[in-house]
Amino acid sequence: MTPMPRFPLPPDPVVEAYKAGIDRSLLRDNLRLSPTERVVRLQQAVRAIRALQQSRGSPPARHG
């Protein structure tokens, strides 16, 4: 791991712009979960999206 610089660099405006649009509390909450719990939540989200797509008559998204 690289040690922190003795004198911190000034904030990068691009990074600061991205940080403004991210709810870090959601990230923290997700990182408190075990990997298995994260996968279960992901599967639940995928099922919910598929159910919404089916209710709209949209074809399921295909990847890969």
PDBQT receptor file of N, H, CA, C and O in Angstrom, charges set to zero:
ATOM      1  N   MET A   1       0.840  -1.170   0.000  1.00  0.00    +0.000 N 
ATOM      2  CA  MET A   1       0.000   0.000   0.000  1.00  0.00    +0.000 C 
ATOM      3  C   MET A   1       0.889   1.239   0.000  1.00  0.00    +0.000 C 
ATOM      4  O   MET A   1       1.890   1.300   0.715  1.00  0.00    +0.000 OA
ATOM      5  N   THR A   2       0.513   2.219  -0.806  1.00  0.00    +0.000 N 
ATOM      6  H   THR A   2      -0.299   2.170  -1.386  1.00  0.00    +0.000 HD
ATOM      7  CA  THR A   2       1.296   3.447  -0.906  1.00  0.00    +0.000 C 
ATOM      8  C   THR A   2       1.016   4.325   0.312  1.00  0.00    +0.000 C 
ATOM      9  O   THR A   2      -0.143   4.540   0.667  1.00  0.00    +0.000 OA
ATOM     10  N   PRO A   3       2.071   4.834   0.954  1.00  0.00    +0.000 N 
ATOM     11  CA  PRO A   3       1.834   5.702   2.113  1.00  0.00    +0.000 C 
ATOM     12  C   PRO A   3       1.196   7.023   1.680  1.00  0.00    +0.000 C 
ATOM     13  O   PRO A   3       1.403   7.489   0.560  1.00  0.00    +0.000 OA
ATOM     14  N   MET A   4       0.422   7.613   2.584  1.00  0.00    +0.000 N 
ATOM     15  H   MET A   4       0.254   7.234   3.494  1.00  0.00    +0.000 HD
ATOM     16  CA  MET A   4      -0.208   8.898   2.304  1.00  0.00    +0.000 C 
ATOM     17  C   MET A   4       0.872   9.967   2.180  1.00  0.00    +0.000 C 
ATOM     18  O   MET A   4       1.856   9.949   2.919  1.00  0.00    +0.000 OA
ATOM     19  N   PRO A   5       0.687  10.900   1.241  1.00  0.00    +0.000 N 
ATOM     20  CA  PRO A   5       1.679  11.970   1.131  1.00  0.00    +0.000 C 
ATOM     21  C   PRO A   5       1.682  12.822   2.397  1.00  0.00    +0.000 C 
ATOM     22  O   PRO A   5       0.658  13.005   3.055  1.00  0.00    +0.000 OA
ATOM     23  N   ARG A   6       2.830  13.318   2.700  1.00  0.00    +0.000 N 
ATOM     24  H   ARG A   6       3.661  13.170   2.165  1.00  0.00    +0.000 HD
ATOM     25  CA  ARG A   6       2.972  14.145   3.899  1.00  0.00    +0.000 C 
ATOM     26  C   ARG A   6       2.116  15.406   3.775  1.00  0.00    +0.000 C 
ATOM     27  O   ARG A   6       1.507  15.853   4.747  1.00  0.00    +0.000 OA
ATOM     28  N   PHE A   7       2.080  15.971   2.570  1.00  0.00    +0.000 N 
ATOM     29  H   PHE A   7       2.575  15.608   1.781  1.00  0.00    +0.000 HD
ATOM     30  CA  PHE A   7       1.268  17.151   2.314  1.00  0.00    +0.000 C 
ATOM     31  C   PHE A   7       0.186  16.747   1.310  1.00  0.00    +0.000 C 
ATOM     32  O   PHE A   7       0.496  16.484   0.148  1.00  0.00    +0.000 OA
ATOM     33  N   PRO A   8      -1.064  16.694   1.734  1.00  0.00    +0.000 N 
ATOM     34  CA  PRO A   8      -2.135  16.228   0.838  1.00  0.00    +0.000 C 
ATOM     35  C   PRO A   8      -2.232  17.084  -0.422  1.00  0.00    +0.000 C 
ATOM     36  O   PRO A   8      -1.990  18.291  -0.403  1.00  0.00    +0.000 OA
ATOM     37  N   LEU A   9      -2.590  16.428  -1.497  1.00  0.00    +0.000 N 
ATOM     38  H   LEU A   9      -2.786  15.447  -1.513  1.00  0.00    +0.000 HD
ATOM     39  CA  LEU A   9      -2.787  17.116  -2.769  1.00  0.00    +0.000 C 
ATOM     40  C   LEU A   9      -4.096  17.892  -2.724  1.00  0.00    +0.000 C 
ATOM     41  O   LEU A   9      -5.000  17.533  -1.970  1.00  0.00    +0.000 OA
ATOM     42  N   PRO A  10      -4.209  18.948  -3.520  1.00  0.00    +0.000 N 
ATOM     43  CA  PRO A  10      -5.483  19.674  -3.558  1.00  0.00    +0.000 C 
ATOM     44  C   PRO A  10      -6.569  18.780  -4.157  1.00  0.00    +0.000 C 
ATOM     45  O   PRO A  10      -6.261  17.884  -4.944  1.00  0.00    +0.000 OA
ATOM     46  N   PRO A  11      -7.818  19.008  -3.802  1.00  0.00    +0.000 N 
ATOM     47  CA  PRO A  11      -8.905  18.177  -4.332  1.00  0.00    +0.000 C 
ATOM     48  C   PRO A  11      -8.986  18.265  -5.853  1.00  0.00    +0.000 C 
ATOM     49  O   PRO A  11      -8.823  19.337  -6.435  1.00  0.00    +0.000 OA
ATOM     50  N   ASP A  12      -9.234  17.141  -6.475  1.00  0.00    +0.000 N 
ATOM     51  H   ASP A  12      -9.366  16.270  -6.002  1.00  0.00    +0.000 HD
ATOM     52  CA  ASP A  12      -9.405  17.085  -7.928  1.00  0.00    +0.000 C 
ATOM     53  C   ASP A  12     -10.847  17.487  -8.241  1.00  0.00    +0.000 C 
ATOM     54  O   ASP A  12     -11.768  16.865  -7.712  1.00  0.00    +0.000 OA
ATOM     55  N   PRO A  13     -11.079  18.500  -9.079  1.00  0.00    +0.000 N 
ATOM     56  CA  PRO A  13     -12.448  18.952  -9.341  1.00  0.00    +0.000 C 
ATOM     57  C   PRO A  13     -13.335  17.867  -9.972  1.00  0.00    +0.000 C 
ATOM     58  O   PRO A  13     -14.541  17.843  -9.726  1.00  0.00    +0.000 OA
ATOM     59  N   VAL A  14     -12.759  16.980 -10.774  1.00  0.00    +0.000 N 
ATOM     60  H   VAL A  14     -11.779  16.999 -10.974  1.00  0.00    +0.000 HD
ATOM     61  CA  VAL A  14     -13.545  15.910 -11.389  1.00  0.00    +0.000 C 
ATOM     62  C   VAL A  14     -14.019  14.929 -10.322  1.00  0.00    +0.000 C 
ATOM     63  O   VAL A  14     -15.186  14.535 -10.311  1.00  0.00    +0.000 OA
ATOM     64  N   VAL A  15     -13.124  14.538  -9.432  1.00  0.00    +0.000 N 
ATOM     65  H   VAL A  15     -12.176  14.858  -9.440  1.00  0.00    +0.000 HD
ATOM     66  CA  VAL A  15     -13.490  13.622  -8.346  1.00  0.00    +0.000 C 
ATOM     67  C   VAL A  15     -14.541  14.278  -7.451  1.00  0.00    +0.000 C 
ATOM     68  O   VAL A  15     -15.506  13.628  -7.051  1.00  0.00    +0.000 OA
ATOM     69  N   GLU A  16     -14.362  15.532  -7.143  1.00  0.00    +0.000 N 
ATOM     70  H   GLU A  16     -13.578  16.060  -7.469  1.00  0.00    +0.000 HD
ATOM     71  CA  GLU A  16     -15.323  16.236  -6.291  1.00  0.00    +0.000 C 
ATOM     72  C   GLU A  16     -16.694  16.306  -6.954  1.00  0.00    +0.000 C 
ATOM     73  O   GLU A  16     -17.710  16.207  -6.266  1.00  0.00    +0.000 OA
ATOM     74  N   ALA A  17     -16.745  16.475  -8.272  1.00  0.00    +0.000 N 
ATOM     75  H   ALA A  17     -15.920  16.556  -8.830  1.00  0.00    +0.000 HD
ATOM     76  CA  ALA A  17     -18.023  16.514  -8.994  1.00  0.00    +0.000 C 
ATOM     77  C   ALA A  17     -18.727  15.165  -8.908  1.00  0.00    +0.000 C 
ATOM     78  O   ALA A  17     -19.942  15.118  -8.719  1.00  0.00    +0.000 OA
ATOM     79  N   TYR A  18     -17.990  14.074  -9.043  1.00  0.00    +0.000 N 
ATOM     80  H   TYR A  18     -17.003  14.112  -9.197  1.00  0.00    +0.000 HD
ATOM     81  CA  TYR A  18     -18.585  12.738  -8.928  1.00  0.00    +0.000 C 
ATOM     82  C   TYR A  18     -19.075  12.487  -7.507  1.00  0.00    +0.000 C 
ATOM     83  O   TYR A  18     -20.155  11.928  -7.317  1.00  0.00    +0.000 OA
ATOM     84  N   LYS A  19     -18.301  12.887  -6.515  1.00  0.00    +0.000 N 
ATOM     85  H   LYS A  19     -17.423  13.341  -6.669  1.00  0.00    +0.000 HD
ATOM     86  CA  LYS A  19     -18.668  12.642  -5.123  1.00  0.00    +0.000 C 
ATOM     87  C   LYS A  19     -19.979  13.331  -4.764  1.00  0.00    +0.000 C 
ATOM     88  O   LYS A  19     -20.736  12.834  -3.930  1.00  0.00    +0.000 OA
ATOM     89  N   ALA A  20     -20.248  14.462  -5.385  1.00  0.00    +0.000 N 
ATOM     90  H   ALA A  20     -19.633  14.866  -6.063  1.00  0.00    +0.000 HD
ATOM     91  CA  ALA A  20     -21.474  15.209  -5.084  1.00  0.00    +0.000 C 
ATOM     92  C   ALA A  20     -22.719  14.414  -5.444  1.00  0.00    +0.000 C 
ATOM     93  O   ALA A  20     -23.768  14.615  -4.832  1.00  0.00    +0.000 OA
ATOM     94  N   GLY A  21     -22.630  13.512  -6.426  1.00  0.00    +0.000 N 
ATOM     95  H   GLY A  21     -21.778  13.349  -6.923  1.00  0.00    +0.000 HD
ATOM     96  CA  GLY A  21     -23.795  12.765  -6.866  1.00  0.00    +0.000 C 
ATOM     97  C   GLY A  21     -23.885  11.360  -6.307  1.00  0.00    +0.000 C 
ATOM     98  O   GLY A  21     -24.695  10.562  -6.778  1.00  0.00    +0.000 OA
ATOM     99  N   ILE A  22     -23.069  11.038  -5.309  1.00  0.00    +0.000 N 
ATOM    100  H   ILE A  22     -22.410  11.686  -4.926  1.00  0.00    +0.000 HD
ATOM    101  CA  ILE A  22     -23.037   9.678  -4.766  1.00  0.00    +0.000 C 
ATOM    102  C   ILE A  22     -23.494   9.704  -3.311  1.00  0.00    +0.000 C 
ATOM    103  O   ILE A  22     -22.991  10.481  -2.500  1.00  0.00    +0.000 OA
ATOM    104  N   ASP A  23     -24.449   8.846  -3.000  1.00  0.00    +0.000 N 
ATOM    105  H   ASP A  23     -24.858   8.215  -3.659  1.00  0.00    +0.000 HD
ATOM    106  CA  ASP A  23     -24.914   8.713  -1.623  1.00  0.00    +0.000 C 
ATOM    107  C   ASP A  23     -23.993   7.713  -0.931  1.00  0.00    +0.000 C 
ATOM    108  O   ASP A  23     -24.192   6.502  -1.034  1.00  0.00    +0.000 OA
ATOM    109  N   ARG A  24     -23.006   8.214  -0.240  1.00  0.00    +0.000 N 
ATOM    110  H   ARG A  24     -22.844   9.198  -0.157  1.00  0.00    +0.000 HD
ATOM    111  CA  ARG A  24     -22.013   7.338   0.388  1.00  0.00    +0.000 C 
ATOM    112  C   ARG A  24     -22.588   6.513   1.534  1.00  0.00    +0.000 C 
ATOM    113  O   ARG A  24     -22.022   5.483   1.900  1.00  0.00    +0.000 OA
ATOM    114  N   SER A  25     -23.712   6.958   2.102  1.00  0.00    +0.000 N 
ATOM    115  H   SER A  25     -24.171   7.794   1.804  1.00  0.00    +0.000 HD
ATOM    116  CA  SER A  25     -24.324   6.158   3.170  1.00  0.00    +0.000 C 
ATOM    117  C   SER A  25     -24.814   4.816   2.602  1.00  0.00    +0.000 C 
ATOM    118  O   SER A  25     -24.761   3.797   3.291  1.00  0.00    +0.000 OA
ATOM    119  N   LEU A  26     -25.289   4.816   1.349  1.00  0.00    +0.000 N 
ATOM    120  H   LEU A  26     -25.332   5.644   0.790  1.00  0.00    +0.000 HD
ATOM    121  CA  LEU A  26     -25.704   3.557   0.734  1.00  0.00    +0.000 C 
ATOM    122  C   LEU A  26     -24.508   2.640   0.511  1.00  0.00    +0.000 C 
ATOM    123  O   LEU A  26     -24.607   1.426   0.692  1.00  0.00    +0.000 OA
ATOM    124  N   LEU A  27     -23.387   3.219   0.121  1.00  0.00    +0.000 N 
ATOM    125  H   LEU A  27     -23.307   4.205  -0.026  1.00  0.00    +0.000 HD
ATOM    126  CA  LEU A  27     -22.169   2.418  -0.061  1.00  0.00    +0.000 C 
ATOM    127  C   LEU A  27     -21.733   1.806   1.264  1.00  0.00    +0.000 C 
ATOM    128  O   LEU A  27     -21.404   0.622   1.335  1.00  0.00    +0.000 OA
ATOM    129  N   ARG A  28     -21.733   2.625   2.313  1.00  0.00    +0.000 N 
ATOM    130  H   ARG A  28     -22.001   3.587   2.256  1.00  0.00    +0.000 HD
ATOM    131  CA  ARG A  28     -21.330   2.123   3.638  1.00  0.00    +0.000 C 
ATOM    132  C   ARG A  28     -22.254   0.999   4.104  1.00  0.00    +0.000 C 
ATOM    133  O   ARG A  28     -21.799  -0.025   4.611  1.00  0.00    +0.000 OA
ATOM    134  N   ASP A  29     -23.568   1.209   3.922  1.00  0.00    +0.000 N 
ATOM    135  H   ASP A  29     -23.938   2.042   3.509  1.00  0.00    +0.000 HD
ATOM    136  CA  ASP A  29     -24.531   0.183   4.335  1.00  0.00    +0.000 C 
ATOM    137  C   ASP A  29     -24.284  -1.121   3.585  1.00  0.00    +0.000 C 
ATOM    138  O   ASP A  29     -24.335  -2.201   4.174  1.00  0.00    +0.000 OA
ATOM    139  N   ASN A  30     -24.016  -1.018   2.286  1.00  0.00    +0.000 N 
ATOM    140  H   ASN A  30     -23.974  -0.141   1.807  1.00  0.00    +0.000 HD
ATOM    141  CA  ASN A  30     -23.782  -2.215   1.482  1.00  0.00    +0.000 C 
ATOM    142  C   ASN A  30     -22.493  -2.919   1.901  1.00  0.00    +0.000 C 
ATOM    143  O   ASN A  30     -22.433  -4.148   1.907  1.00  0.00    +0.000 OA
ATOM    144  N   LEU A  31     -21.471  -2.154   2.248  1.00  0.00    +0.000 N 
ATOM    145  H   LEU A  31     -21.519  -1.155   2.242  1.00  0.00    +0.000 HD
ATOM    146  CA  LEU A  31     -20.196  -2.754   2.642  1.00  0.00    +0.000 C 
ATOM    147  C   LEU A  31     -20.267  -3.427   4.012  1.00  0.00    +0.000 C 
ATOM    148  O   LEU A  31     -19.407  -4.239   4.350  1.00  0.00    +0.000 OA
ATOM    149  N   ARG A  32     -21.284  -3.093   4.796  1.00  0.00    +0.000 N 
ATOM    150  H   ARG A  32     -21.983  -2.433   4.522  1.00  0.00    +0.000 HD
ATOM    151  CA  ARG A  32     -21.478  -3.773   6.089  1.00  0.00    +0.000 C 
ATOM    152  C   ARG A  32     -22.024  -5.180   5.907  1.00  0.00    +0.000 C 
ATOM    153  O   ARG A  32     -21.921  -6.014   6.807  1.00  0.00    +0.000 OA
ATOM    154  N   LEU A  33     -22.609  -5.445   4.732  1.00  0.00    +0.000 N 
ATOM    155  H   LEU A  33     -22.693  -4.767   4.001  1.00  0.00    +0.000 HD
ATOM    156  CA  LEU A  33     -23.177  -6.764   4.457  1.00  0.00    +0.000 C 
ATOM    157  C   LEU A  33     -22.069  -7.746   4.088  1.00  0.00    +0.000 C 
ATOM    158  O   LEU A  33     -20.997  -7.358   3.622  1.00  0.00    +0.000 OA
ATOM    159  N   SER A  34     -22.354  -9.014   4.306  1.00  0.00    +0.000 N 
ATOM    160  H   SER A  34     -23.224  -9.329   4.684  1.00  0.00    +0.000 HD
ATOM    161  CA  SER A  34     -21.416 -10.046   3.860  1.00  0.00    +0.000 C 
ATOM    162  C   SER A  34     -21.535 -10.170   2.342  1.00  0.00    +0.000 C 
ATOM    163  O   SER A  34     -22.536  -9.739   1.768  1.00  0.00    +0.000 OA
ATOM    164  N   PRO A  35     -20.534 -10.749   1.686  1.00  0.00    +0.000 N 
ATOM    165  CA  PRO A  35     -20.644 -10.964   0.236  1.00  0.00    +0.000 C 
ATOM    166  C   PRO A  35     -21.905 -11.746  -0.139  1.00  0.00    +0.000 C 
ATOM    167  O   PRO A  35     -22.546 -11.441  -1.144  1.00  0.00    +0.000 OA
ATOM    168  N   THR A  36     -22.257 -12.733   0.649  1.00  0.00    +0.000 N 
ATOM    169  H   THR A  36     -21.737 -12.981   1.466  1.00  0.00    +0.000 HD
ATOM    170  CA  THR A  36     -23.468 -13.516   0.370  1.00  0.00    +0.000 C 
ATOM    171  C   THR A  36     -24.709 -12.639   0.451  1.00  0.00    +0.000 C 
ATOM    172  O   THR A  36     -25.591 -12.725  -0.403  1.00  0.00    +0.000 OA
ATOM    173  N   GLU A  37     -24.780 -11.799   1.472  1.00  0.00    +0.000 N 
ATOM    174  H   GLU A  37     -24.064 -11.729   2.166  1.00  0.00    +0.000 HD
ATOM    175  CA  GLU A  37     -25.933 -10.899   1.602  1.00  0.00    +0.000 C 
ATOM    176  C   GLU A  37     -26.015  -9.926   0.428  1.00  0.00    +0.000 C 
ATOM    177  O   GLU A  37     -27.109  -9.591  -0.026  1.00  0.00    +0.000 OA
ATOM    178  N   ARG A  38     -24.868  -9.473  -0.062  1.00  0.00    +0.000 N 
ATOM    179  H   ARG A  38     -23.979  -9.745   0.307  1.00  0.00    +0.000 HD
ATOM    180  CA  ARG A  38     -24.855  -8.568  -1.222  1.00  0.00    +0.000 C 
ATOM    181  C   ARG A  38     -25.390  -9.266  -2.460  1.00  0.00    +0.000 C 
ATOM    182  O   ARG A  38     -26.145  -8.679  -3.235  1.00  0.00    +0.000 OA
ATOM    183  N   VAL A  39     -24.996 -10.528  -2.646  1.00  0.00    +0.000 N 
ATOM    184  H   VAL A  39     -24.382 -11.005  -2.017  1.00  0.00    +0.000 HD
ATOM    185  CA  VAL A  39     -25.473 -11.291  -3.809  1.00  0.00    +0.000 C 
ATOM    186  C   VAL A  39     -26.982 -11.494  -3.710  1.00  0.00    +0.000 C 
ATOM    187  O   VAL A  39     -27.691 -11.385  -4.711  1.00  0.00    +0.000 OA
ATOM    188  N   VAL A  40     -27.472 -11.789  -2.514  1.00  0.00    +0.000 N 
ATOM    189  H   VAL A  40     -26.896 -11.878  -1.701  1.00  0.00    +0.000 HD
ATOM    190  CA  VAL A  40     -28.917 -11.983  -2.323  1.00  0.00    +0.000 C 
ATOM    191  C   VAL A  40     -29.659 -10.698  -2.683  1.00  0.00    +0.000 C 
ATOM    192  O   VAL A  40     -30.685 -10.751  -3.362  1.00  0.00    +0.000 OA
ATOM    193  N   ARG A  41     -29.160  -9.555  -2.242  1.00  0.00    +0.000 N 
ATOM    194  H   ARG A  41     -28.327  -9.512  -1.691  1.00  0.00    +0.000 HD
ATOM    195  CA  ARG A  41     -29.797  -8.277  -2.579  1.00  0.00    +0.000 C 
ATOM    196  C   ARG A  41     -29.755  -8.019  -4.082  1.00  0.00    +0.000 C 
ATOM    197  O   ARG A  41     -30.729  -7.536  -4.659  1.00  0.00    +0.000 OA
ATOM    198  N   LEU A  42     -28.641  -8.335  -4.706  1.00  0.00    +0.000 N 
ATOM    199  H   LEU A  42     -27.850  -8.728  -4.237  1.00  0.00    +0.000 HD
ATOM    200  CA  LEU A  42     -28.532  -8.161  -6.157  1.00  0.00    +0.000 C 
ATOM    201  C   LEU A  42     -29.554  -9.038  -6.874  1.00  0.00    +0.000 C 
ATOM    202  O   LEU A  42     -30.222  -8.583  -7.804  1.00  0.00    +0.000 OA
ATOM    203  N   GLN A  43     -29.677 -10.285  -6.447  1.00  0.00    +0.000 N 
ATOM    204  H   GLN A  43     -29.134 -10.654  -5.692  1.00  0.00    +0.000 HD
ATOM    205  CA  GLN A  43     -30.651 -11.189  -7.066  1.00  0.00    +0.000 C 
ATOM    206  C   GLN A  43     -32.075 -10.668  -6.883  1.00  0.00    +0.000 C 
ATOM    207  O   GLN A  43     -32.893 -10.762  -7.799  1.00  0.00    +0.000 OA
ATOM    208  N   GLN A  44     -32.372 -10.126  -5.717  1.00  0.00    +0.000 N 
ATOM    209  H   GLN A  44     -31.708 -10.050  -4.973  1.00  0.00    +0.000 HD
ATOM    210  CA  GLN A  44     -33.702  -9.564  -5.473  1.00  0.00    +0.000 C 
ATOM    211  C   GLN A  44     -33.949  -8.377  -6.408  1.00  0.00    +0.000 C 
ATOM    212  O   GLN A  44     -35.044  -8.234  -6.952  1.00  0.00    +0.000 OA
ATOM    213  N   ALA A  45     -32.957  -7.544  -6.591  1.00  0.00    +0.000 N 
ATOM    214  H   ALA A  45     -32.067  -7.660  -6.149  1.00  0.00    +0.000 HD
ATOM    215  CA  ALA A  45     -33.097  -6.389  -7.477  1.00  0.00    +0.000 C 
ATOM    216  C   ALA A  45     -33.311  -6.831  -8.920  1.00  0.00    +0.000 C 
ATOM    217  O   ALA A  45     -34.138  -6.256  -9.627  1.00  0.00    +0.000 OA
ATOM    218  N   VAL A  46     -32.575  -7.843  -9.359  1.00  0.00    +0.000 N 
ATOM    219  H   VAL A  46     -31.904  -8.310  -8.785  1.00  0.00    +0.000 HD
ATOM    220  CA  VAL A  46     -32.726  -8.350 -10.723  1.00  0.00    +0.000 C 
ATOM    221  C   VAL A  46     -34.130  -8.909 -10.919  1.00  0.00    +0.000 C 
ATOM    222  O   VAL A  46     -34.756  -8.666 -11.951  1.00  0.00    +0.000 OA
ATOM    223  N   ARG A  47     -34.633  -9.662  -9.930  1.00  0.00    +0.000 N 
ATOM    224  H   ARG A  47     -34.125  -9.860  -9.092  1.00  0.00    +0.000 HD
ATOM    225  CA  ARG A  47     -35.993 -10.201 -10.034  1.00  0.00    +0.000 C 
ATOM    226  C   ARG A  47     -37.023  -9.082 -10.116  1.00  0.00    +0.000 C 
ATOM    227  O   ARG A  47     -37.982  -9.171 -10.882  1.00  0.00    +0.000 OA
ATOM    228  N   ALA A  48     -36.824  -8.026  -9.326  1.00  0.00    +0.000 N 
ATOM    229  H   ALA A  48     -36.045  -7.953  -8.704  1.00  0.00    +0.000 HD
ATOM    230  CA  ALA A  48     -37.762  -6.901  -9.344  1.00  0.00    +0.000 C 
ATOM    231  C   ALA A  48     -37.738  -6.195 -10.704  1.00  0.00    +0.000 C 
ATOM    232  O   ALA A  48     -38.786  -5.817 -11.227  1.00  0.00    +0.000 OA
ATOM    233  N   ILE A  49     -36.553  -6.020 -11.269  1.00  0.00    +0.000 N 
ATOM    234  H   ILE A  49     -35.701  -6.327 -10.844  1.00  0.00    +0.000 HD
ATOM    235  CA  ILE A  49     -36.442  -5.378 -12.583  1.00  0.00    +0.000 C 
ATOM    236  C   ILE A  49     -37.114  -6.233 -13.646  1.00  0.00    +0.000 C 
ATOM    237  O   ILE A  49     -37.834  -5.714 -14.499  1.00  0.00    +0.000 OA
ATOM    238  N   ARG A  50     -36.885  -7.529 -13.598  1.00  0.00    +0.000 N 
ATOM    239  H   ARG A  50     -36.300  -7.950 -12.905  1.00  0.00    +0.000 HD
ATOM    240  CA  ARG A  50     -37.524  -8.427 -14.575  1.00  0.00    +0.000 C 
ATOM    241  C   ARG A  50     -39.042  -8.388 -14.446  1.00  0.00    +0.000 C 
ATOM    242  O   ARG A  50     -39.751  -8.397 -15.452  1.00  0.00    +0.000 OA
ATOM    243  N   ALA A  51     -39.543  -8.345 -13.220  1.00  0.00    +0.000 N 
ATOM    244  H   ALA A  51     -38.967  -8.338 -12.402  1.00  0.00    +0.000 HD
ATOM    245  CA  ALA A  51     -40.994  -8.278 -13.011  1.00  0.00    +0.000 C 
ATOM    246  C   ALA A  51     -41.547  -6.980 -13.592  1.00  0.00    +0.000 C 
ATOM    247  O   ALA A  51     -42.612  -6.984 -14.208  1.00  0.00    +0.000 OA
ATOM    248  N   LEU A  52     -40.836  -5.870 -13.403  1.00  0.00    +0.000 N 
ATOM    249  H   LEU A  52     -39.971  -5.866 -12.902  1.00  0.00    +0.000 HD
ATOM    250  CA  LEU A  52     -41.272  -4.593 -13.976  1.00  0.00    +0.000 C 
ATOM    251  C   LEU A  52     -41.259  -4.652 -15.498  1.00  0.00    +0.000 C 
ATOM    252  O   LEU A  52     -42.187  -4.177 -16.151  1.00  0.00    +0.000 OA
ATOM    253  N   GLN A  53     -40.211  -5.234 -16.057  1.00  0.00    +0.000 N 
ATOM    254  H   GLN A  53     -39.456  -5.620 -15.526  1.00  0.00    +0.000 HD
ATOM    255  CA  GLN A  53     -40.129  -5.350 -17.512  1.00  0.00    +0.000 C 
ATOM    256  C   GLN A  53     -41.285  -6.184 -18.051  1.00  0.00    +0.000 C 
ATOM    257  O   GLN A  53     -41.885  -5.832 -19.067  1.00  0.00    +0.000 OA
ATOM    258  N   GLN A  54     -41.596  -7.274 -17.384  1.00  0.00    +0.000 N 
ATOM    259  H   GLN A  54     -41.109  -7.560 -16.559  1.00  0.00    +0.000 HD
ATOM    260  CA  GLN A  54     -42.686  -8.147 -17.834  1.00  0.00    +0.000 C 
ATOM    261  C   GLN A  54     -44.032  -7.434 -17.723  1.00  0.00    +0.000 C 
ATOM    262  O   GLN A  54     -44.903  -7.611 -18.574  1.00  0.00    +0.000 OA
ATOM    263  N   SER A  55     -44.200  -6.629 -16.673  1.00  0.00    +0.000 N 
ATOM    264  H   SER A  55     -43.491  -6.485 -15.982  1.00  0.00    +0.000 HD
ATOM    265  CA  SER A  55     -45.468  -5.924 -16.503  1.00  0.00    +0.000 C 
ATOM    266  C   SER A  55     -45.655  -4.858 -17.579  1.00  0.00    +0.000 C 
ATOM    267  O   SER A  55     -46.786  -4.517 -17.926  1.00  0.00    +0.000 OA
ATOM    268  N   ARG A  56     -44.552  -4.332 -18.108  1.00  0.00    +0.000 N 
ATOM    269  H   ARG A  56     -43.633  -4.609 -17.826  1.00  0.00    +0.000 HD
ATOM    270  CA  ARG A  56     -44.606  -3.334 -19.185  1.00  0.00    +0.000 C 
ATOM    271  C   ARG A  56     -44.627  -3.985 -20.560  1.00  0.00    +0.000 C 
ATOM    272  O   ARG A  56     -44.891  -3.318 -21.561  1.00  0.00    +0.000 OA
ATOM    273  N   GLY A  57     -44.355  -5.263 -20.612  1.00  0.00    +0.000 N 
ATOM    274  H   GLY A  57     -44.141  -5.805 -19.799  1.00  0.00    +0.000 HD
ATOM    275  CA  GLY A  57     -44.282  -5.938 -21.888  1.00  0.00    +0.000 C 
ATOM    276  C   GLY A  57     -42.939  -5.760 -22.571  1.00  0.00    +0.000 C 
ATOM    277  O   GLY A  57     -42.791  -6.065 -23.754  1.00  0.00    +0.000 OA
ATOM    278  N   SER A  58     -41.954  -5.264 -21.822  1.00  0.00    +0.000 N 
ATOM    279  H   SER A  58     -42.074  -5.017 -20.860  1.00  0.00    +0.000 HD
ATOM    280  CA  SER A  58     -40.612  -5.069 -22.377  1.00  0.00    +0.000 C 
ATOM    281  C   SER A  58     -39.867  -6.392 -22.390  1.00  0.00    +0.000 C 
ATOM    282  O   SER A  58     -39.999  -7.183 -21.457  1.00  0.00    +0.000 OA
ATOM    283  N   PRO A  59     -39.077  -6.647 -23.444  1.00  0.00    +0.000 N 
ATOM    284  CA  PRO A  59     -38.269  -7.862 -23.431  1.00  0.00    +0.000 C 
ATOM    285  C   PRO A  59     -37.170  -7.737 -22.382  1.00  0.00    +0.000 C 
ATOM    286  O   PRO A  59     -36.684  -6.635 -22.128  1.00  0.00    +0.000 OA
ATOM    287  N   PRO A  60     -36.770  -8.850 -21.768  1.00  0.00    +0.000 N 
ATOM    288  CA  PRO A  60     -35.696  -8.784 -20.772  1.00  0.00    +0.000 C 
ATOM    289  C   PRO A  60     -34.384  -8.348 -21.425  1.00  0.00    +0.000 C 
ATOM    290  O   PRO A  60     -34.107  -8.679 -22.577  1.00  0.00    +0.000 OA
ATOM    291  N   ALA A  61     -33.590  -7.602 -20.669  1.00  0.00    +0.000 N 
ATOM    292  H   ALA A  61     -33.816  -7.332 -19.733  1.00  0.00    +0.000 HD
ATOM    293  CA  ALA A  61     -32.295  -7.157 -21.176  1.00  0.00    +0.000 C 
ATOM    294  C   ALA A  61     -31.372  -8.355 -21.356  1.00  0.00    +0.000 C 
ATOM    295  O   ALA A  61     -31.357  -9.268 -20.530  1.00  0.00    +0.000 OA
ATOM    296  N   ARG A  62     -30.615  -8.345 -22.422  1.00  0.00    +0.000 N 
ATOM    297  H   ARG A  62     -30.627  -7.603 -23.093  1.00  0.00    +0.000 HD
ATOM    298  CA  ARG A  62     -29.685  -9.438 -22.687  1.00  0.00    +0.000 C 
ATOM    299  C   ARG A  62     -28.276  -8.873 -22.702  1.00  0.00    +0.000 C 
ATOM    300  O   ARG A  62     -28.013  -7.856 -23.344  1.00  0.00    +0.000 OA
ATOM    301  N   HIS A  63     -27.382  -9.527 -22.002  1.00  0.00    +0.000 N 
ATOM    302  H   HIS A  63     -27.595 -10.353 -21.481  1.00  0.00    +0.000 HD
ATOM    303  CA  HIS A  63     -25.975  -9.100 -21.944  1.00  0.00    +0.000 C 
ATOM    304  C   HIS A  63     -25.102 -10.255 -22.382  1.00  0.00    +0.000 C 
ATOM    305  O   HIS A  63     -25.432 -11.429 -22.214  1.00  0.00    +0.000 OA
ATOM    306  N   GLY A  64     -23.984  -9.874 -22.944  1.00  0.00    +0.000 N 
ATOM    307  H   GLY A  64     -23.715  -8.920 -23.079  1.00  0.00    +0.000 HD
ATOM    308  CA  GLY A  64     -22.978 -10.866 -23.170  1.00  0.00    +0.000 C 
ATOM    309  C   GLY A  64     -22.864 -11.369 -24.521  1.00  0.00    +0.000 C 
ATOM    310  O   GLY A  64     -22.021 -12.225 -24.792  1.00  0.00    +0.000 OA
TER     311      GLY A  64
